[in-house]
Amino acid sequence: MDHEVLIQKLKKIAPGTSIRVAIDNIISADIGALIVFVDDIERCMDIIQPGFEIQCLFDPNKLFELAKMDGAIIISEDISRILYANVQLTPDPTIQTSQTGMRHRAAERFAKQKSMLVIAISKRRKEMSIFYDDIHYTLLSVEAVLSRLTQTMFTLEKYKSAFLDGIEEIDMLDKTESLTLYDVVETIQKGFVILTVSKELEISLAQIGKEGAHSIMQLNEINFGVRDELKEIMLDYSKTLPLIENIEEILDNSDNFIERGSVNKLNFSKLLGYEVHNASDLFDTTVQAKGIRFIKRIPRIPLNVAYKVGLKFGSFKNLIKANYNEIKEVEGIGDIRASMISNKINSYLRESR
């Protein structure tokens, strides 16, 4: 399922929009309906049998009244006009569908064949499903979504707290040279769960529109800093330094690494470049930072510069032995940044004595 596409389609019909007014009225009236959004009517004339040509400006009340007739209603993709009503959809019957009812089967096949958004409203179940390409999503009521949001936000806040605690533990164990691969992956796991669950919540928030304003602020607060911290940890503790772009792609697809709410630690360790075969290997493998997070914590030094420092020196131990001139050799570091990094190293060394 394309995450961004689904969110875009859900926002189009979220509470507060004019078409949602009509949809809610249709559901309340136990009518049922099939609504097709078209960008170019000529693209679908080969698989529809037009009933009545309407060609009027969109109005929720008009859509509601037209839904009382059989057949589908066709409206413009920008929801500015109602084009046809009482339309018979005749998509390719060989297109595979997982639906049972005739209305929903036609909706899914039409959406797959023409890559257009179709809404099917069930009269019996009083629910709305959307179809677009291979996307199928059944919407819950606003009340049900808000209830689920409250519970999930509470869980996310606990994960965020555990994630921050894990970062503190990584820093402490690294200083004593007792940090294991398990400690690193355990913390990364919590961050990945936050990213994955947040993506799921974005879908819930998109379908309730303005009703989710408070939850959006809450979710933004929970997510603040998580992605950046994950990038820095993964770069700092990978066995061989990967490209920043590769880390970005991994984080974009964080849900691929989640299995029943957790990260497969062995597979993820291999992703970081470590050859591990069982859980014991995770505990037996000690790791040390490259100094990327150490540099990144200096104000006004971006991640790409910290990355180049890690690439040059290879380890935190080598970094704290570097002098001003060696640091200045790194691409993107001039006099000011070299001085800032040198001062940071000197401060660290004094505190460590």
Helices and strands as residue ranges (DSSP letters): H 3-12, H 18-28, E 33-38, G 41-47, E 48-49, E 52-57, H 60-66, E 72-76, E 81-89, H 102-114, E 118-122, E 127-132, E 135-139, H 142-175, H 181-208, G 209-212, H 213-223, H 226-237, H 244-252, G 254-257, E 258-259, E 262-263, H 265-271, H 279-284, H 292-296, H 303-313, H 316-319, H 324-328, H 335-352
